[in-house]
């Protein structure tokens, strides 16, 4: 898992594509954790 800030539209598109791939990931797996991190609001 590579985590980096979204700075460009290409970064944004790549992040959305990855979240889409992870939508059905099992909880408490590396993929599920990646989804949780990517989908969590940082506020």
Secondary structure, DSSP 8 states (H G I E B T S, - for coil): -------SHHHHHHHHHHHHHHTT--TTSHHHHHHHHHHS---
